[in-house]
């Protein structure tokens, strides 16, 4: 970045006006309070924010009426751009330039010409050699695309470029064209372009399917649309533009389709995060988000990702899982399901634990279905994923910091606020930091029957993780005091595991029995016993009782709830298996 900058503003292709642009943050809009005032009906009162730093130029649209565009591409949230890129705001075109660039080029022209001629003569005198690829082997891309896929990718690039040329985004912006009209116009143009080149397409390429792929990539989620519609796929992983993997029944397979380029992947990431008020750029190159159906999304881009923009989507089932469905899949038994139902009714605080990808959120959603209809439920999540069937549910979602690094609302802030909302039950999507202390205090002060999830490898690890998270709150509490809080607040831990065949099951149901000396006492009530693998490689085993009876069995009886003691008898496990 040069030592000084120049801002050039042009309206309706008229004369240019240039100004010195010191490093800083500038608001643009019609209102006089903006640092850069643009007087025109096509400009909103607060239209955009321009950030000029020594290492970066960026523009952020402030939900303006006509939008902000960089080189014809709409800015969905915050976008980094380069010197001399054309930034369109309504009828205005802005460019940030280096005022000294012209002088330096003129001064260096004679010397550059001489050195160029000398280099040319030396090149002609030398024999031609093939340049060696110095990229380390582990960083080289291995797309492994078939010849047909490469041809398809090249055609898509050409059609995509032609689409942008014909779409004329600047004119549509000036006319204030809506999102639906833009999609309809894009569909029409894609069909026209494909029809124009239909005769030149290879015989193996279906024109209609190609048109659908290009349309989806231009205005929707590209190749991901096909996989999002496939109910057999549970996870989608994009590793740069030329590599997509999907998970079916716990197994990863490589997809044949790819994106056109990294810019297409970046555009799709922005389409996902922009409606949620989140941003991703070089200053914050990763983000957590969700799709409208609740599917979880993580994206990470350059400079943190060395293979290009990466997207990981964990799909949520279109029809939410039910207890009966989990029993049918072998994830738990009928006896364990009845016991969990009783635990929720007697207002026991429950933690669902497990490693990454074990199905904690899905299981939490199922357990939350046991919550009574007549109670007020408040859910707190980073990205709203839970879909509770009850009517009286208040959903809270955290918020990241804005472009200036302020305005963040954390899970801990929301848990504190939830306590003032007269909740009967609090459901926290995941405890991973200082909010654990506030959650434990809530459980110990009249908010029994709360639910949450914790990343851990075993039920015993849950206790260690909670101790660490409480210390992350900044409160310098003695370890014994923390353990007393945990021992009195947590009643049940339901631990999930992912097995070698890709299946996800309840592997342990553990009761937290309180403190004994300096140690928290726990007892396993149910445990999964694996017997081996069948001919198809599937795990064979069942979740059986250990013989231990919960310490609150008398409380269950005193409340008039029925629970057959045979549920805890190992010799009668088969009666409650299905």
C-alpha angles and dihedrals in degrees: 000000000000122000092250135024138211125211116211119194124191126181122205092340090300128133119319125244119200131198136178110258114205116198111276146086120296129189117213128202148097096283117096091231090072118099089227112038117202111187109206138105090242090064123080121227089252103021110159147337121238117203117196113184134164090255104028148030117207140168127201124194115223097210090281122183097241100029134229123267134195113200090339095310118115117243105232096184124330120350132186115222138180136243112285093017110140113242114196122206110172106298093347127094118200129193130181110211141179104245092202096051095088094049093049093049092050092050093048097044099094093046091044092052092051094048090046092054091047092049091049093053091048091049092051091049093053122076113250115258133183112251114239118237105242094186111120111254094241091057097048116106116246104193096162091198119171118241089253091053091050091052090048091051093050092049091049090053092053094046092045090054091047090050092055091049093051096040093067096202093188094059091045090050092052089050090050094237113189127234094256093051090048091054092047091050091048091051091051093048094047090054090049094050093047089049090052093054098033094109092053096050118108114258093245094059116088107219094209093050090047090051091051091050093050093045092050091049093048100048108004134033099300118216089358091073091071093051095043089056092050108092092196091065116085101175136025123200123189114193102186123314097299103049130061126169127188132194121227120177091344095309126112119225131176117245122224096219122083141179123263094242143327091276089062091053090048091051091052091050089054091049089056099046102035097073089052093055092247129128140206125194140127092290091054105019099177135053143176117220143146139232122239090263091056097258111153118244131193122182132183128179143180132337091032095041113060095191097055131265112345127201127190117189122186104197124220117217114258088227108046117240117259131202091253090053092051090049089050090051091050094245091129140347131255090248093055091046091054091048093051089049089054091048091055092048093052088049099246116169108242132196120197107206137180145118127287113302096011094122101257096149092045091051092045088054090053093047090048087060087072091063111112118261094228095059129090110243124195118193123198120195143157090227115012105248106141116101108193119189095216120104100223100063127135113198120204124188128191121240128219125225119279128239091286093052095252137102098055116156111199132202088253091056090051094048089054091048092047089061088063093052096075095246122183089196132017119205115192114194093216137347110217106144146009092332087081089078093052090046092052091047090051091051090050096047107057104297098105119161095048123150135208143150130240131190108239141135097225137009089256089055088056089067092050091047092051091051090052093046092051089054088051088064089075094243111130098219125163113255091240091055090051091050091049089054091050094043093054097038104045118064107165136024118196108195123201127198135190112224131211093264090057095255120137118216143162102263100177141012108198131184120215105219101188133252128330110181107315095333133086110234118221135176130195113232098178131017134182114241115200115209098183139273130306126226091275092054094254120146113254118206145093141233105250133181117256094215094253117127121214115257091232095058090115090053089055091053094045090057091055095247118145120229120162109230087218087077087077096043111103091203091060098042093118091063091065100033096099 
